[in-house]
Amino acid sequence: MRSIGIGIIGGGYMGKAHSVAMASVGAVFNTALRPRLEMIAATTPESAERYRAAYGFARATAEWRELVNDTLIEAIVIASPQELHREIALAAFAAGKPVLCEKPLGASLSDAIAMTEAAEKARLPNMVGFNYIRTPASQYARHLISSGAIGQVVWFRGEHTEDFDADATKPAAWRNQGMANGTMGDLAPHMINAALALIGPIATLVSDIDTVHKTRPSVDGPVTVTNDDQAQFLCRFANGAMGHLSFSRIATGRKMGYAYEITGTTGAIRFDQEDQNALWLYKSEGPAAERGFRKILTGPDHPDYLPFCQGPGHGTGYQDQIIIEARDFLTAIETGKPVWPTFRDGLAVMQVIDAAHRSHASKQWVTL
């Protein structure tokens, strides 16, 4: 075992999650590389120092460039706003350092292209933070599909729906400005990533994107909302399967609506992140009178469950997904081999989002 100096840029919601993950991953997975929380960067010296003390970093800075160029930092986690992802990633690769970047890969398709090209030119480990697909249940769903357990997949329905902006009287905030912070930039990438991972590439799609609450109140009067509240698209996957994906931040009553249904020729799968330790499986076998969806509770026999708990049905949680992600990033660094999802996988998601925006603008099906 050897230590590896970790620098994290951004100390908020995801910055904390990655800090906790890096502090825990060695003990959970007995990794060959043991993270050392070397430095955290935030927007002000005061907030950086606050995060340093709270999360256990050795040092803090208000200048992300200082972190990137520090000789004791050997790998970097980007947990900053999307608008900074490109500049930070390019600087990190130029400094010869592996990068784990939070989703979405960039604030735009051009950002994602530039970041992917830089990563591949540098030949350094790179990953995108799609954590939800790492639950033991969803990992097992991927196994079932790839092993042919439900036959040929013919239909996929996926959603990522939450209600944090459902209240029209909620004051305007940063989430309501800029396309990268809208539902298509914030929630859609997770479910698009799931669709690509579970079913495969999307060949064509037609979309509809909507802003329901067009203004938000503020102390200075109404503020115009410049991004989307909800969206949906029909698609056809490259393997011939049909699909429907929907996304919303105004889905009243929905708290973590990352859910999918997959229909195959000999079976079907259902999953809902609000019950993330269960997978529902149907198989077309046995007497017709006894057929039905069977609830599978995740346990030690499912991927990445046992390192957290020995008891079936006891469950894993959100933070555990980030710890699995940290393990994957360390594995990529240790072996020098790509671990899914790489920047190119993140780029594939951004290409779908770009196609959805183009389809909405033209009111036509588009080909990826």
C-alpha positions as CSV (number, residue, x, y, z in Angstrom):
1,M,0.0,0.0,0.0
2,R,1.1,3.5,-0.7
3,S,-0.5,6.9,0.0
4,I,-1.6,9.2,-2.8
5,G,-2.2,12.9,-2.3
6,I,-5.7,14.0,-3.2
7,G,-6.9,17.5,-4.1
8,I,-10.6,18.3,-4.3
9,I,-11.8,21.5,-6.0
10,G,-15.2,22.5,-4.4
11,G,-16.3,21.9,-0.9
12,G,-20.1,22.0,-1.2
13,Y,-22.5,19.1,-1.5
14,M,-20.4,17.0,-3.8
15,G,-17.1,18.2,-2.4
16,K,-18.1,16.8,0.9
17,A,-19.3,13.6,-0.6
18,H,-16.0,13.0,-2.4
19,S,-14.0,14.0,0.7
20,V,-15.8,11.5,2.8
21,A,-15.4,8.9,0.1
22,M,-11.6,9.4,-0.2
23,A,-11.3,9.2,3.6
24,S,-13.2,5.9,3.7
25,V,-12.4,4.0,0.5
26,G,-9.1,2.5,1.8
27,A,-10.8,0.9,4.8
28,V,-13.9,-0.2,2.9
29,F,-12.2,-1.8,-0.2
30,N,-8.6,-2.4,1.2
31,T,-7.3,-0.4,-1.8
32,A,-3.6,-0.6,-2.7
33,L,-3.6,3.2,-3.0
34,R,-4.6,5.0,0.2
35,P,-5.8,8.6,-0.3
36,R,-4.2,11.3,1.7
37,L,-6.5,14.4,1.9
38,E,-3.9,16.9,0.9
39,M,-5.7,20.1,-0.1
40,I,-9.2,21.4,-0.8
41,A,-10.0,24.5,-2.8
42,A,-13.1,26.8,-2.5
43,T,-14.1,30.3,-3.7
44,T,-12.8,32.2,-0.6
45,P,-10.1,31.6,2.0
46,E,-12.7,31.5,4.7
47,S,-14.9,28.8,3.1
48,A,-11.8,26.8,2.1
49,E,-10.5,26.8,5.6
50,R,-13.9,25.8,6.9
51,Y,-14.0,22.8,4.6
52,R,-10.4,21.9,5.4
53,A,-11.2,21.7,9.1
54,A,-14.5,19.9,8.6
55,Y,-13.3,17.2,6.2
56,G,-9.8,16.7,7.5
57,F,-7.6,18.1,4.7
58,A,-4.0,19.1,5.5
59,R,-4.3,22.4,3.6
60,A,-6.8,24.8,2.0
61,T,-6.7,27.4,-0.8
62,A,-9.0,29.8,-2.5
63,E,-7.0,29.4,-5.8
64,W,-7.7,26.1,-7.6
65,R,-4.6,26.6,-9.8
66,E,-2.5,26.4,-6.6
67,L,-4.0,23.1,-5.9
68,V,-3.5,21.8,-9.4
69,N,0.2,22.7,-9.4
70,D,1.0,21.5,-5.9
71,T,3.7,18.8,-6.0
72,L,2.1,16.8,-3.2
73,I,-1.2,16.4,-5.0
74,E,-1.2,13.4,-7.3
75,A,-4.8,13.2,-8.3
76,I,-7.6,15.7,-8.6
77,V,-11.4,15.6,-8.0
78,I,-13.4,18.4,-9.7
79,A,-16.6,19.1,-7.7
80,S,-16.9,22.7,-8.9
81,P,-19.7,24.4,-11.0
82,Q,-19.8,23.0,-14.5
83,E,-18.5,26.3,-16.0
84,L,-15.1,25.6,-14.5
85,H,-14.8,21.9,-15.4
86,R,-13.0,22.5,-18.7
87,E,-10.4,25.0,-17.5
88,I,-9.5,22.9,-14.4
89,A,-9.4,19.6,-16.3
90,L,-7.1,20.9,-19.0
91,A,-4.8,22.4,-16.4
92,A,-4.7,19.2,-14.4
93,F,-3.8,17.1,-17.5
94,A,-1.1,19.6,-18.5
95,A,0.3,19.1,-15.0
96,G,0.3,15.3,-15.5
97,K,-2.5,14.5,-13.0
98,P,-5.4,12.1,-13.2
99,V,-8.9,13.6,-12.9
100,L,-12.3,12.5,-11.6
101,C,-14.8,15.1,-12.7
102,E,-18.3,15.4,-11.5
103,K,-21.1,15.2,-14.0
104,P,-21.9,16.7,-16.4
105,L,-18.5,16.6,-18.0
106,G,-18.7,20.2,-19.1
107,A,-21.1,23.1,-19.4
108,S,-21.4,22.4,-23.1
109,L,-20.7,19.9,-25.8
110,S,-17.6,21.8,-26.9
111,D,-16.3,21.7,-23.3
112,A,-16.8,18.0,-23.2
113,I,-15.0,17.5,-26.6
114,A,-12.1,19.6,-25.5
115,M,-11.8,17.7,-22.1
116,T,-12.0,14.3,-23.7
117,E,-9.4,15.2,-26.3
118,A,-7.1,16.5,-23.6
119,A,-7.5,13.4,-21.4
120,E,-6.8,11.0,-24.3
121,K,-3.8,13.1,-25.5
122,A,-2.4,13.1,-22.0
123,R,-3.1,9.3,-21.6
124,L,-3.9,9.9,-17.9
125,P,-6.7,8.2,-15.9
126,N,-10.0,10.1,-16.2
127,M,-13.5,9.4,-14.9
128,V,-16.9,11.1,-14.7
129,G,-18.9,11.0,-11.5
130,F,-22.0,9.1,-12.5
131,N,-22.7,7.6,-9.1
132,Y,-26.3,6.3,-9.2
133,I,-25.5,3.6,-11.8
134,R,-23.0,2.1,-9.2
135,T,-25.7,0.8,-6.8
136,P,-25.4,-3.0,-6.3
137,A,-28.9,-3.3,-7.8
138,S,-28.1,-1.4,-11.0
139,Q,-24.8,-3.2,-11.4
140,Y,-26.7,-6.4,-11.1
141,A,-29.3,-5.2,-13.6
142,R,-26.4,-4.6,-16.1
143,H,-25.3,-8.2,-15.5
144,L,-28.8,-9.6,-16.0
145,I,-29.2,-7.8,-19.3
146,S,-25.7,-8.6,-20.7
147,S,-26.1,-12.3,-19.7
148,G,-29.4,-12.6,-21.6
149,A,-31.5,-13.2,-18.5
150,I,-34.5,-11.2,-20.0
151,G,-33.8,-12.0,-23.6
152,Q,-33.5,-9.3,-26.3
153,V,-34.2,-5.9,-24.9
154,V,-37.1,-4.2,-26.8
155,W,-38.1,-1.3,-24.6
156,F,-36.6,1.1,-22.1
157,R,-38.3,3.7,-20.0
158,G,-36.1,5.9,-17.7
159,E,-36.7,9.0,-15.6
160,H,-34.9,11.2,-13.3
161,T,-37.5,13.3,-11.5
162,E,-37.4,15.4,-8.3
163,D,-39.5,18.1,-6.8
164,F,-36.9,20.6,-5.4
165,D,-38.2,23.4,-7.7
166,A,-41.9,22.4,-7.8
167,D,-43.0,25.3,-5.6
168,A,-43.5,28.3,-8.0
169,T,-43.0,30.7,-5.1
170,K,-39.5,29.4,-4.3
171,P,-37.0,32.4,-4.7
172,A,-34.7,32.5,-7.7
173,A,-31.3,30.9,-7.3
174,W,-28.3,29.9,-9.4
175,R,-30.1,26.7,-10.5
176,N,-32.5,28.8,-12.5
177,Q,-29.9,30.5,-14.7
178,G,-27.9,29.0,-17.5
179,M,-28.6,25.9,-19.6
180,A,-26.0,23.9,-17.8
181,N,-27.9,24.3,-14.5
182,G,-31.3,23.4,-15.9
183,T,-33.0,19.9,-15.8
184,M,-31.3,18.8,-19.0
185,G,-27.9,19.8,-17.6
186,D,-28.4,18.7,-14.0
187,L,-30.7,15.6,-13.8
188,A,-30.8,14.3,-17.4
189,P,-27.1,13.2,-17.5
190,H,-27.7,10.6,-14.8
191,M,-30.5,8.8,-16.6
192,I,-29.0,9.2,-20.0
193,N,-25.8,7.6,-18.6
194,A,-28.0,4.7,-17.2
195,A,-29.7,4.2,-20.6
196,L,-26.3,4.0,-22.4
197,A,-24.9,1.7,-19.8
198,L,-27.9,-0.7,-19.6
199,I,-29.1,-0.7,-23.3
200,G,-26.3,0.8,-25.4
201,P,-25.9,3.8,-27.8
202,I,-28.9,5.9,-28.8
203,A,-29.2,6.2,-32.6
204,T,-32.1,8.7,-33.0
205,L,-34.4,10.8,-30.8
206,V,-37.1,13.4,-30.8
207,S,-37.4,15.7,-27.7
208,D,-39.6,18.3,-26.0
209,I,-38.1,20.6,-23.4
210,D,-40.2,23.0,-21.2
211,T,-39.8,25.8,-18.7
212,V,-43.0,25.7,-16.6
213,H,-42.2,28.4,-14.0
214,K,-40.9,31.1,-16.3
215,T,-40.1,33.6,-13.5
216,R,-39.1,33.3,-9.9
217,P,-39.5,35.8,-7.1
218,S,-36.6,37.7,-5.6
219,V,-36.1,40.7,-3.3
220,D,-35.7,42.9,-6.4
221,G,-38.8,41.6,-8.2
222,P,-39.5,38.7,-10.6
223,V,-36.4,37.1,-12.2
224,T,-36.6,35.4,-15.6
225,V,-35.7,31.7,-15.5
226,T,-33.3,31.0,-18.4
227,N,-33.3,27.2,-18.3
228,D,-35.7,24.2,-18.3
229,D,-37.9,22.6,-15.7
230,Q,-38.8,19.4,-17.4
231,A,-38.0,17.5,-20.6
232,Q,-38.7,14.2,-22.4
233,F,-37.6,12.4,-25.5
234,L,-38.5,9.3,-27.5
235,C,-35.6,7.4,-28.9
236,R,-34.5,4.4,-30.8
237,F,-31.3,2.6,-29.6
238,A,-28.7,1.3,-32.0
239,N,-29.7,-2.3,-31.1
240,G,-33.3,-1.6,-32.2
241,A,-34.9,-1.2,-28.8
242,M,-37.4,1.7,-28.3
243,G,-37.1,4.1,-25.5
244,H,-38.6,7.0,-23.5
245,L,-36.7,9.2,-21.1
246,S,-38.1,12.0,-19.0
247,F,-36.6,14.5,-16.5
248,S,-38.1,17.0,-14.1
249,R,-37.2,19.2,-11.2
250,I,-40.8,20.1,-10.6
251,A,-42.2,16.5,-10.2
252,T,-44.3,17.1,-7.1
253,G,-43.8,14.4,-4.5
254,R,-40.8,12.8,-6.2
255,K,-37.7,13.0,-4.1
256,M,-35.2,10.7,-5.9
257,G,-37.0,9.6,-9.0
258,Y,-34.1,7.8,-10.7
259,A,-36.1,4.9,-12.1
260,Y,-36.2,2.6,-15.1
261,E,-38.2,-0.2,-16.6
262,I,-36.6,-2.6,-19.1
263,T,-38.7,-5.1,-21.2
264,G,-37.0,-8.0,-22.9
265,T,-38.4,-10.9,-25.0
266,T,-38.3,-13.3,-22.0
267,G,-38.3,-11.1,-19.0
268,A,-38.3,-7.6,-17.5
269,I,-36.6,-5.5,-14.9
270,R,-37.8,-2.5,-12.7
271,F,-35.8,-0.3,-10.4
272,D,-36.5,2.9,-8.4
273,Q,-33.7,4.7,-6.5
274,E,-36.1,5.7,-3.8
275,D,-35.9,1.9,-2.9
276,Q,-32.3,1.5,-4.1
277,N,-31.6,-1.8,-2.4
278,A,-34.3,-3.6,-4.3
279,L,-34.5,-4.8,-7.9
280,W,-37.7,-6.2,-9.4
281,L,-37.2,-9.1,-11.9
282,Y,-39.8,-10.9,-14.1
283,K,-39.0,-14.1,-16.0
284,S,-41.3,-15.8,-18.5
285,E,-40.9,-19.3,-16.9
286,G,-42.9,-21.6,-14.7
287,P,-46.7,-22.0,-14.5
288,A,-48.6,-19.0,-15.7
289,A,-50.5,-18.8,-12.5
290,E,-47.3,-18.3,-10.5
291,R,-45.7,-15.7,-12.7
292,G,-45.1,-12.1,-11.6
293,F,-42.4,-9.6,-10.7
294,R,-40.1,-10.9,-7.9
295,K,-38.4,-8.4,-5.5
296,I,-34.7,-9.1,-5.1
297,L,-33.1,-7.5,-2.0
298,T,-29.5,-6.7,-2.6
299,G,-26.9,-8.5,-0.5
300,P,-23.4,-9.9,-0.4
301,D,-23.9,-11.8,-3.6
302,H,-24.4,-8.6,-5.6
303,P,-21.6,-6.3,-6.9
304,D,-19.8,-4.1,-4.4
305,Y,-22.2,-4.9,-1.5
306,L,-20.1,-7.1,0.7
307,P,-17.4,-4.5,1.5
308,F,-20.1,-2.4,3.2
309,C,-22.2,-5.0,4.9
310,Q,-22.4,-8.8,5.4
311,G,-26.2,-8.9,5.9
312,P,-28.5,-9.3,2.9
313,G,-31.2,-6.7,2.8
314,H,-29.4,-4.3,5.2
315,G,-28.7,-2.0,2.3
316,T,-26.3,0.5,1.0
317,G,-26.8,4.3,0.7
318,Y,-25.9,7.4,-1.3
319,Q,-22.5,7.9,0.2
320,D,-21.6,4.3,-0.5
321,Q,-22.0,5.0,-4.3
322,I,-19.4,7.7,-4.1
323,I,-17.1,5.4,-2.2
324,I,-17.4,2.8,-5.0
325,E,-16.7,5.6,-7.4
326,A,-13.5,6.5,-5.5
327,R,-12.4,2.8,-5.6
328,D,-12.8,2.8,-9.3
329,F,-10.8,6.0,-9.7
330,L,-8.0,4.6,-7.6
331,T,-8.1,1.4,-9.6
332,A,-7.6,3.3,-12.8
333,I,-4.6,5.2,-11.3
334,E,-3.1,2.0,-9.9
335,T,-3.4,-0.1,-13.1
336,G,-3.1,2.6,-15.7
337,K,-6.1,1.1,-17.4
338,P,-9.4,3.0,-18.2
339,V,-12.3,2.3,-15.8
340,W,-15.8,3.1,-16.9
341,P,-17.2,5.8,-17.2
342,T,-14.3,7.7,-18.7
343,F,-14.4,11.2,-20.2
344,R,-15.4,9.6,-23.5
345,D,-18.4,8.0,-21.8
346,G,-19.2,11.5,-20.4
347,L,-18.9,12.9,-23.8
348,A,-21.4,10.4,-25.1
349,V,-23.9,11.7,-22.6
350,M,-23.3,15.3,-23.6
351,Q,-23.8,14.3,-27.3
352,V,-27.3,13.0,-26.4
353,I,-28.1,16.2,-24.5
354,D,-27.0,18.3,-27.5
355,A,-29.1,16.2,-29.8
356,A,-32.1,16.6,-27.6
357,H,-31.7,20.4,-27.7
358,R,-31.3,20.4,-31.4
359,S,-34.4,18.2,-31.8
360,H,-36.5,20.5,-29.6
361,A,-35.4,23.5,-31.6
362,S,-36.2,21.9,-35.0
363,K,-39.2,19.9,-33.8
364,Q,-37.8,16.9,-35.7
365,W,-36.1,13.6,-35.1
366,V,-32.3,13.9,-35.1
367,T,-29.6,11.3,-35.7
368,L,-26.7,11.1,-33.4
